[in-house]
Amino acid sequence: MANLPEITDKNFESEVLKSSVPFLLDFSASWCGPCKIVGPIVEEIAKEQAGKLKIGMLDIDKNPKIPAQFTIMSVPTLLLFKGGELKEQIVGALPKKAILQRIAKHL
C-alpha cells in the first residue's frame, strides 16, 4: 500500500490520535494474503473520502507496540479513530461496501 502514509509506533499519536478528521488505521503485514485483498480497497476509500477521512497503514511486524496496545489478534484489522478515541474495529477481509457501512456512521 505504497499510496497510504505509514503509521509507526513513533508517529501514531501525532498522526492518528491528534488527527483533525477521523482516521482509519489498517493493521497489516507483508506475509498476510487477506491484507493484499483489503489494501487496494482501503486505498480506494482513501481517495473517495479525501478531506473527510484520513487513512494510513501500520506494519505489525515493524511496529509491535501499537498492535499490542489495541490487542490486535488478526490481520487485516481496521481501527477507526475519531477525536483520539477508538470508534470502530473491523477484522478480516470485508468487501468495500461493508467497510464503508461500518465507518459511515462516524464520518
Secondary structure, DSSP 8 states (H G I E B T S, - for coil): -TTS-B--TTTHIIIIIT-SS-EEEEEE-TT-HHHHHHHHHHHHHHHHTTTT-EEEEEETTT--HHHHHTT--SSSEEEEEETTEEEEEEES---HHHHHHHHHTT-
